Amino acid sequence: MPTSNPAPPEREQLLPYARHWIDDDDIAAVVQVLRSDYLTCGPAVEQFERKIAEYVDAAYAVSFSNGTAALHAACHAAGIGLADQVITTPMTFAASANCILYQGGIPVFADIDERTYNLDPESVEREITEDTKAIIPVDFTGQPADLDSILELARKRGIIVIEDAAHALGAEYKGQKVGGISDMTMFSFHPAKLITSGEGGVITTNNKTYYERLLQFRTHGITRDASSWNKAGSRWYYEMQFLGYNYRLSDLQAALAISQMDKLENFIARRKHIASKYNEAFAECPQLQLPYQAQAGVSSWHLYIIQLRLEQLSGTRDDIYEALLHENIGVNVHYIPVYLHPHYQKLGYPERICPKAERIYERMITLPLFPAMSEQDVDDVIRSVRRIMERYSI
Ligand SMILES: Cc1ncc(COP(=O)(O)O)c(C=O)c1O
């Protein structure tokens, strides 16, 4: 353990772990919508949907008020209902599993690969039963999951794959952008993500049936398409055919998202640059395990996570976390394994069902990574991490 009190921080202001980038083009795009005839359900939403579908090379895109709503809609479109089992990872934000509960389904947690932290296909296979309706892999930190293996397991058994790519807009898997590979793919536009619309999400798919269900779910289960009505109606007529929600994205948000899309490649390039600076600088820290990149994928680097080799350190993860925070480095932890949350514990999930995820969780720290970080910010993180590793080194 360190013997003296830590020196005062060299950085005066807290560097957050994530931050959006908004410039004058973004502001002008939103103002233009404010002066237009449509604040919601207008041309900007359609334009954004076309733009993102084209970018990921998918036939269809349906936008939603947030990524969680998008996942909920995807579960509905996949036909997930009471007591259907859906396999997902515990190493994710609660939304990836909550969307299953919303539909009355049962989240089943498979363990992760110790190198990529993504779902381990062998563990997924062990959890498949007659009642498995879908798999929700998460492209954790922006690195695509092992999609070929997961899709192969699913295709053989008629299981639907809903990819949670909240972290992975712009990421590639075997030369193809994620978004057109799985049955449905979700992207989130929360301000910490690759691009932002304030709040927002999208599902991309190549399946017309899913597309139509998603559209209808987003607006109360209502359709104005006369060909699907249960009875003949006038031109004003519409039908609510199932219980849907108001999960629409507004045109204000869509305009911001369109403008952000134009900067996406630059954002990702900047993220990659920062990640490679970290990789280079921390290669000399034996106390750290650095992010592993599988050959099949190209990450969009949403998060940069270090894993602490606690056997080489005199402190716990929380000691290191507090020491970094003391230096004004805004660290975070992604994620508490979902089934350890009190709500899931109350549902009866036992501890230790995914021992690899739990072990890695206890060793993880997320470092700041976002395009607006200056070189000085990056250097500050590197200096602080190195200093703290030395201080706590055994
Ligand atoms: C992996 C993952 N899935 C789902 C979500 C939910 O997205 P949103 O915050 O847009 O509802 C998030 C975002 O926080 C996420 O990180």
Ligand as a Chemical Component Dictionary entry (heavy atoms), coordinates in Angstrom:
data_LIG
# 
_chem_comp.id                   LIG 
_chem_comp.type                 NON-POLYMER 
_chem_comp.pdbx_formal_charge   0 
_chem_comp.three_letter_code    LIG 
# 
loop_
_chem_comp_atom.comp_id 
_chem_comp_atom.atom_id 
_chem_comp_atom.alt_atom_id 
_chem_comp_atom.type_symbol 
_chem_comp_atom.charge 
_chem_comp_atom.model_Cartn_x 
_chem_comp_atom.model_Cartn_y 
_chem_comp_atom.model_Cartn_z 
_chem_comp_atom.pdbx_ordinal 
LIG C1 C1 C 0 -24.945 -2.132 -24.427 1  
LIG C2 C2 C 0 -26.105 -1.196 -24.326 2  
LIG N1 N1 N 0 -27.313 -1.633 -24.671 3  
LIG C3 C3 C 0 -28.396 -0.826 -24.616 4  
LIG C4 C4 C 0 -28.285 0.489  -24.213 5  
LIG C5 C5 C 0 -29.519 1.330  -24.123 6  
LIG O1 O1 O 0 -29.472 2.455  -24.957 7  
LIG P1 P1 P 0 -30.222 3.805  -24.548 8  
LIG O2 O2 O 0 -29.480 4.442  -23.430 9  
LIG O3 O3 O 0 -30.194 4.601  -25.816 10 
LIG O4 O4 O 0 -31.618 3.437  -24.162 11 
LIG C6 C6 C 0 -27.023 0.990  -23.870 12 
LIG C7 C7 C 0 -26.846 2.400  -23.493 13 
LIG O5 O5 O 0 -26.648 2.878  -22.500 14 
LIG C8 C8 C 0 -25.917 0.126  -23.907 15 
LIG O6 O6 O 0 -24.696 0.549  -23.546 16 
# 
loop_
_chem_comp_bond.comp_id 
_chem_comp_bond.atom_id_1 
_chem_comp_bond.atom_id_2 
_chem_comp_bond.value_order 
_chem_comp_bond.pdbx_ordinal 
LIG C1 C2 SING 1  
LIG C2 N1 SING 2  
LIG C2 C8 DOUB 3  
LIG N1 C3 DOUB 4  
LIG C3 C4 SING 5  
LIG C4 C5 SING 6  
LIG C4 C6 DOUB 7  
LIG C5 O1 SING 8  
LIG O1 P1 SING 9  
LIG P1 O2 DOUB 10 
LIG P1 O3 SING 11 
LIG P1 O4 SING 12 
LIG C6 C7 SING 13 
LIG C6 C8 SING 14 
LIG C7 O5 DOUB 15 
LIG C8 O6 SING 16 
# 
